[in-house]
């Protein structure tokens, strides 16, 4: 909605999307959830470890680096994060 704010009014967008205007503004002012913050942190670490390895490390080596860094994380989470970021080992 923030992107389309220049093309349409907030009143029109909330009506078309069937959400309340007060709910939209409450969502806008809300801080990110713990899960979103953790996901962003993991994405930054995965990207850093990948670039630090000259972009050759795959999910297994990055998983080892993350665990050595103190993260509790699964291989599937690392693999899906790499896929989402477009990183290939």
Backbone as ProteinMPNN parsed JSONL, in Angstrom:
{"seq_chain_A": "XXXXXXXXXXXXXXXXXXXXXXXXXXXXXXXXXXXXXXXXXXXXXXXXXXXXXXXXXXXXXXXXXXXXXXXXXXXXXXXXXXXXXXXXX", "coords_chain_A": {"N_chain_A": [[0.819, -1.183, 0.0], [2.037, 1.174, 0.607], [3.589, 1.716, -1.614], [1.719, 2.146, -3.621], [0.487, 4.395, -2.715], [0.825, 6.867, -3.896], [-0.681, 6.682, -6.193], [-3.311, 5.961, -5.505], [-5.86, 6.725, -3.07], [-5.65, 6.2, 0.488], [-8.051, 5.565, 1.687], [-9.536, 4.498, -0.433], [-7.958, 2.244, -1.101], [-8.044, 0.674, 1.267], [-10.715, 0.052, 1.304], [-11.021, -1.441, -1.078], [-9.335, -3.597, -0.496], [-10.571, -4.668, 1.63], [-9.992, -4.123, 4.356], [-9.733, -2.526, 7.57], [-9.352, 1.006, 8.03], [-8.221, 1.936, 10.378], [-6.993, -0.389, 11.244], [-5.043, -0.687, 9.261], [-3.393, 1.537, 9.783], [-2.602, 0.872, 12.357], [-1.129, -1.443, 11.836], [0.881, -0.303, 10.3], [2.33, 1.195, 12.14], [3.358, -0.723, 13.798], [5.946, -2.618, 15.371], [8.479, -4.814, 13.97], [8.04, -8.397, 14.142], [9.448, -10.894, 16.403], [10.154, -13.13, 14.96], [10.439, -12.108, 12.346], [12.595, -10.394, 12.737], [14.593, -12.229, 13.489], [14.711, -13.716, 11.115], [15.683, -11.8, 9.306], [18.186, -11.342, 10.457], [19.375, -13.87, 10.159], [19.392, -14.017, 7.352], [21.208, -11.951, 6.743], [23.555, -12.971, 7.931], [23.91, -15.372, 6.486], [24.27, -14.371, 3.896], [26.617, -12.926, 4.355], [28.493, -14.951, 5.151], [28.483, -16.432, 2.816], [29.475, -14.616, 0.889], [31.951, -14.16, 2.041], [33.223, -16.528, 1.585], [34.026, -16.389, -1.002], [31.842, -16.877, -2.563], [31.475, -19.653, -2.858], [30.71, -21.499, -0.949], [28.254, -23.854, -0.002], [25.01, -24.778, 1.327], [25.57, -26.59, 3.414], [28.182, -26.001, 4.385], [27.842, -23.354, 5.102], [25.93, -23.719, 7.047], [27.503, -25.006, 8.986], [29.233, -22.883, 9.625], [27.377, -21.035, 10.657], [26.451, -22.439, 12.906], [28.829, -22.596, 14.34], [29.029, -19.974, 14.934], [27.165, -19.744, 16.846], [24.454, -19.962, 16.313], [21.312, -21.627, 16.42], [20.082, -23.685, 14.19], [18.547, -25.213, 11.309], [19.516, -27.363, 8.551], [17.736, -27.235, 6.409], [16.547, -24.752, 6.749], [18.689, -23.039, 6.255], [19.198, -23.726, 3.586], [16.777, -22.945, 2.343], [16.85, -20.23, 2.872], [19.096, -19.469, 1.417], [18.151, -20.057, -1.155], [16.019, -18.211, -1.326], [17.453, -15.844, -1.271], [18.838, -16.09, -3.597], [21.326, -17.284, -3.721], [23.984, -19.402, -4.646], [25.976, -22.247, -4.174]], "CA_chain_A": [[0.0, 0.0, 0.0], [2.906, 2.345, 0.627], [4.041, 1.969, -2.982], [0.58, 2.634, -4.395], [-0.084, 5.56, -2.051], [0.852, 8.007, -4.809], [-1.674, 6.487, -7.243], [-4.647, 5.791, -4.941], [-5.997, 7.178, -1.692], [-5.673, 5.138, 1.487], [-9.455, 5.195, 1.88], [-9.93, 3.615, -1.534], [-7.232, 0.978, -1.028], [-8.536, -0.167, 2.358], [-12.036, -0.437, 0.903], [-10.827, -2.492, -2.082], [-8.679, -4.742, 0.123], [-11.459, -5.102, 2.711], [-9.375, -3.981, 5.673], [-10.132, -1.266, 8.193], [-8.346, 2.047, 7.962], [-7.512, 1.957, 11.665], [-6.136, -1.569, 11.245], [-3.896, -0.401, 8.403], [-2.483, 2.441, 10.485], [-2.03, 0.119, 13.476], [-0.11, -2.318, 11.248], [1.966, 0.544, 9.825], [3.139, 1.634, 13.27], [3.786, -1.873, 14.587], [7.343, -3.018, 15.193], [8.564, -6.162, 13.4], [7.956, -9.503, 15.092], [10.718, -11.563, 16.709], [10.448, -14.031, 13.846], [10.931, -11.304, 11.228], [13.929, -9.902, 13.107], [15.508, -13.377, 13.394], [14.866, -14.051, 9.696], [16.567, -10.787, 8.73], [19.51, -11.603, 11.005], [19.881, -15.082, 9.492], [19.677, -13.67, 5.953], [22.447, -11.174, 6.713], [24.685, -13.857, 8.227], [24.084, -16.301, 5.362], [24.86, -13.598, 2.799], [27.998, -12.594, 4.698], [29.32, -16.156, 5.074], [28.579, -16.82, 1.412], [30.405, -13.709, 0.211], [33.274, -14.346, 2.645], [33.823, -17.739, 1.009], [34.139, -16.131, -2.445], [30.603, -17.396, -3.147], [31.595, -21.072, -3.198], [30.105, -22.338, 0.083], [26.861, -24.24, -0.106], [24.244, -24.713, 2.576], [26.18, -27.375, 4.492], [29.305, -25.273, 4.969], [27.301, -22.168, 5.761], [25.316, -24.241, 8.264], [28.586, -25.209, 9.955], [29.676, -21.561, 10.061], [26.337, -20.459, 11.512], [26.455, -23.148, 14.192], [30.036, -22.174, 15.043], [28.744, -18.607, 15.368], [26.24, -19.811, 17.969], [23.06, -20.051, 15.88], [20.638, -22.924, 16.429], [19.395, -23.598, 12.906], [18.568, -26.473, 10.568], [20.033, -27.314, 7.18], [16.664, -26.825, 5.504], [16.372, -23.307, 6.891], [19.808, -22.41, 5.539], [18.994, -23.953, 2.147], [15.676, -22.11, 1.856], [17.312, -18.841, 2.917], [19.964, -19.269, 0.259], [17.283, -20.034, -2.342], [15.278, -16.956, -1.315], [18.407, -14.772, -1.585], [19.432, -16.343, -4.907], [22.728, -17.668, -3.546], [24.296, -20.761, -5.079], [27.331, -22.648, -3.803]], "C_chain_A": [[0.867, 1.252, 0.0], [3.363, 2.717, -0.776], [2.927, 2.61, -3.801], [-0.056, 3.887, -3.812], [-0.106, 6.785, -2.96], [-0.229, 7.903, -5.884], [-3.11, 6.457, -6.715], [-4.679, 6.332, -3.517], [-6.031, 5.975, -0.755], [-7.107, 4.647, 1.685], [-9.903, 4.213, 0.797], [-9.244, 2.247, -1.429], [-7.754, 0.089, 0.096], [-9.925, -0.715, 2.038], [-11.897, -1.581, -0.095], [-10.204, -3.761, -1.483], [-9.464, -5.305, 1.307], [-10.746, -5.169, 4.062], [-9.823, -2.642, 6.261], [-8.992, -0.258, 8.109], [-7.54, 2.106, 9.258], [-6.575, 0.759, 11.78], [-4.894, -1.368, 10.403], [-2.892, 0.486, 9.136], [-1.865, 1.769, 11.716], [-0.914, -0.788, 12.98], [1.113, -1.502, 10.838], [2.896, 0.951, 10.962], [3.702, 0.512, 14.111], [5.25, -2.198, 14.321], [7.388, -4.443, 14.631], [8.562, -7.233, 14.487], [9.344, -10.097, 15.344], [11.136, -12.477, 15.56], [11.014, -13.273, 12.65], [12.337, -10.785, 11.502], [14.949, -11.034, 12.997], [15.765, -13.739, 11.936], [15.817, -13.076, 9.011], [18.001, -11.003, 9.188], [20.151, -12.814, 10.322], [20.244, -14.773, 8.046], [20.978, -12.887, 5.837], [23.659, -12.06, 6.954], [24.959, -14.817, 7.071], [24.751, -15.574, 4.202], [26.328, -13.265, 3.095], [28.908, -13.811, 4.585], [29.507, -16.598, 3.629], [29.575, -15.925, 0.675], [31.821, -13.851, 0.758], [33.997, -15.563, 2.072], [34.047, -17.603, -0.498], [33.009, -16.789, -3.215], [30.708, -18.85, -3.602], [30.931, -21.985, -2.167], [28.644, -22.61, -0.215], [26.208, -24.226, 1.259], [24.897, -25.484, 3.719], [27.339, -26.643, 5.162], [28.831, -24.01, 5.675], [26.598, -22.57, 7.054], [26.369, -24.436, 9.348], [29.093, -23.875, 10.495], [28.659, -20.911, 10.999], [26.308, -21.124, 12.88], [27.695, -22.789, 15.005], [29.873, -20.754, 15.595], [27.714, -18.571, 16.499], [24.773, -19.891, 17.597], [22.559, -21.487, 16.018], [19.717, -22.908, 15.215], [19.508, -24.934, 12.183], [19.124, -26.261, 9.157], [18.984, -26.813, 6.213], [16.408, -25.327, 5.575], [17.464, -22.561, 6.147], [19.608, -22.546, 4.036], [17.87, -23.061, 1.614], [16.041, -20.636, 1.888], [18.217, -18.546, 1.736], [19.157, -19.199, -1.028], [16.565, -18.7, -2.454], [16.178, -15.784, -1.708], [19.06, -14.948, -2.955], [20.899, -16.713, -4.842], [22.924, -19.12, -3.912], [25.742, -21.057, -4.719], [28.083, -23.213, -4.961]], "O_chain_A": [[0.472, 2.28, -0.549], [3.508, 3.898, -1.093], [3.179, 3.522, -4.589], [-1.037, 4.392, -4.358], [-0.968, 7.65, -2.807], [-0.653, 8.922, -6.43], [-4.029, 6.886, -7.412], [-3.652, 6.39, -2.842], [-6.397, 4.87, -1.159], [-7.341, 3.447, 1.832], [-10.569, 3.218, 1.087], [-9.879, 1.214, -1.643], [-7.896, -1.119, -0.09], [-10.269, -1.821, 2.455], [-12.589, -2.591, 0.031], [-10.514, -4.87, -1.918], [-9.063, -6.301, 1.91], [-10.882, -6.139, 4.807], [-10.24, -1.742, 5.532], [-7.817, -0.627, 8.116], [-6.324, 2.301, 9.235], [-5.488, 0.872, 12.347], [-3.81, -1.82, 10.773], [-1.69, 0.222, 9.115], [-0.726, 2.068, 12.075], [0.13, -0.896, 13.622], [2.248, -1.95, 11.005], [4.109, 1.043, 10.773], [4.454, 0.768, 15.052], [5.733, -2.072, 13.196], [6.431, -5.2, 14.799], [9.023, -7.003, 15.605], [10.289, -9.839, 14.599], [12.317, -12.582, 15.231], [11.959, -13.735, 12.01], [13.173, -10.742, 10.6], [16.045, -10.831, 12.474], [16.899, -14.036, 11.558], [16.666, -13.489, 8.221], [18.933, -10.862, 8.397], [21.326, -12.781, 9.955], [21.286, -15.213, 7.561], [21.768, -13.135, 4.927], [24.674, -11.927, 6.27], [26.116, -15.049, 6.718], [25.686, -16.094, 3.594], [27.175, -13.316, 2.203], [29.982, -13.724, 3.99], [30.576, -17.086, 3.261], [30.419, -16.416, -0.075], [32.79, -13.681, 0.018], [35.226, -15.624, 2.074], [34.236, -18.604, -1.188], [33.178, -17.207, -4.361], [30.108, -19.237, -4.605], [30.62, -23.134, -2.481], [27.897, -21.721, -0.624], [26.777, -23.726, 2.229], [24.791, -25.076, 4.875], [27.456, -26.667, 6.387], [29.359, -23.642, 6.724], [26.662, -21.845, 8.046], [26.147, -24.071, 10.502], [29.354, -23.749, 11.691], [29.029, -20.312, 12.008], [26.158, -20.45, 13.899], [27.621, -22.687, 16.229], [30.496, -20.385, 16.59], [27.422, -17.507, 17.046], [23.919, -19.887, 18.483], [23.295, -22.44, 15.763], [18.702, -22.212, 15.204], [20.447, -25.696, 12.414], [19.19, -25.14, 8.652], [19.294, -26.051, 5.297], [16.086, -24.704, 4.563], [17.195, -21.56, 5.482], [19.823, -21.589, 3.292], [18.006, -22.482, 0.536], [15.598, -19.868, 1.034], [18.112, -17.485, 1.121], [19.443, -18.376, -1.898], [16.499, -18.115, -3.535], [15.74, -14.852, -2.383], [19.759, -14.051, -3.425], [21.641, -16.485, -5.797], [22.124, -19.976, -3.535], [26.627, -20.228, -4.931], [29.242, -23.6, -4.815]]}, "name": "protein", "num_of_chains": 1, "seq": "XXXXXXXXXXXXXXXXXXXXXXXXXXXXXXXXXXXXXXXXXXXXXXXXXXXXXXXXXXXXXXXXXXXXXXXXXXXXXXXXXXXXXXXXX"}
